[in-house]
């Protein structure tokens, strides 16, 4: 089944982060109950993938000032039918940053998050079931701002709270120490 690889990643994640059991249970149930979970057309919600990108030194993370949500966040986006969550996260990282020298640090999920996306135009409010992976820029750290962002910035991990108070972002800052 095309959902099995993601379910296996979540099973491994649950062993590492048992304190996140409620999110893990909700995320797992959503995948099992919705064979079309990777499709953006699933109106109640869908799988998204994100990249928590560190610079070469590992001291700064790349944040995007998201155009639609008007907040500083990690880079990422819709699976659009692709069940390969590593490929989706890498594609979104490249599309939103223009950095071609990004490497996946670990195939393990770094963070799981479920968050509501507000109604926009004819798209009703829905949930994003976000699987997040750790990437590192290996050479070139020069980014290009895509049409999906107002801006991008390399932000020192100690300064991220000046850009955002999003709990899931701050959680990834903490988790970076374990990867």
Residue pairs with C-beta under 8 A, 6 or more apart in sequence:
2 38
2 83
3 31
3 32
3 35
3 37
3 83
5 83
5 84
5 85
6 31
6 47
6 83
6 85
6 131
7 28
7 31
7 32
9 85
9 107
9 108
9 109
9 131
10 24
10 27
10 28
10 31
10 109
10 112
12 108
12 109
13 20
13 24
13 108
13 109
13 112
14 20
14 21
14 24
16 108
17 24
20 112
23 112
23 113
23 114
24 112
26 114
27 112
27 114
27 129
30 37
30 45
30 114
30 127
30 129
31 37
31 47
31 129
34 42
36 42
37 45
37 46
37 47
37 129
38 46
38 47
38 79
38 80
38 81
38 82
38 83
39 46
39 79
39 80
39 81
40 46
40 78
40 79
40 80
40 81
43 124
43 126
44 126
44 127
45 114
45 126
45 127
45 128
45 129
46 78
46 79
46 126
46 127
46 128
46 129
47 78
47 79
47 85
47 129
47 130
47 131
48 76
48 77
48 78
48 79
48 128
48 129
48 130
48 131
49 76
49 77
49 79
49 85
49 88
49 89
49 92
49 130
49 131
49 132
49 133
50 74
50 75
50 76
50 77
50 89
50 92
50 130
50 131
50 132
50 133
51 74
51 75
51 76
51 89
51 90
51 92
51 93
51 102
51 132
51 133
51 134
51 135
52 61
52 74
52 110
52 111
52 132
52 133
52 134
52 135
52 172
52 176
53 61
53 62
53 74
53 75
53 93
53 97
53 99
53 102
53 135
53 136
53 137
54 60
54 61
54 62
54 105
54 134
54 135
54 136
54 137
54 176
55 61
55 62
55 136
55 137
55 141
55 154
56 136
56 137
56 138
56 139
56 141
58 136
58 176
59 156
59 157
60 154
60 155
60 156
60 157
61 74
61 154
61 155
61 157
61 160
61 172
61 173
61 176
62 75
62 97
62 99
62 137
62 143
62 152
62 153
62 154
62 155
63 72
63 73
63 74
63 152
63 153
63 155
63 160
63 163
63 164
63 169
64 72
64 73
64 74
64 75
64 96
64 97
64 148
64 149
64 151
64 152
65 71
65 72
65 149
65 150
65 151
65 152
65 153
66 72
66 73
66 148
66 149
66 150
67 147
67 148
67 149
67 150
68 120
68 148
69 117
70 150
71 164
71 166
72 153
72 155
72 163
72 164
72 166
72 169
73 164
73 166
73 169
74 132
74 169
74 172
75 92
75 93
75 96
75 97
76 89
76 92
76 93
76 96
76 130
76 132
77 88
77 92
77 95
77 96
77 148
78 88
79 85
79 88
80 88
82 88
85 109
85 131
85 133
86 104
86 107
86 133
89 104
89 131
89 132
89 133
89 135
90 102
90 104
90 135
93 99
93 102
93 135
94 100
94 102
95 146
95 148
96 146
96 148
96 149
96 152
97 143
97 144
97 146
97 152
98 142
98 143
98 144
98 146
99 137
99 140
99 141
99 142
99 143
100 140
101 137
101 138
101 139
101 140
102 135
102 136
102 137
102 138
103 135
103 136
103 138
104 133
104 134
104 135
105 133
105 134
105 135
105 136
105 179
106 133
106 134
106 179
107 133
108 133
108 179
109 131
109 132
109 133
110 132
110 133
110 134
110 172
110 175
110 179
111 130
111 132
111 168
111 171
111 172
111 175
112 129
112 130
112 131
112 132
113 128
113 130
113 132
113 168
114 127
114 128
114 129
114 130
115 127
115 128
115 130
115 168
116 125
116 126
116 127
116 128
117 125
117 126
117 127
117 128
118 125
119 125
130 168
132 172
134 176
134 179
141 154
143 152
143 154
145 151
145 152
153 163
155 162
155 163
157 173
157 176
160 169
160 170
160 173
161 170
164 170
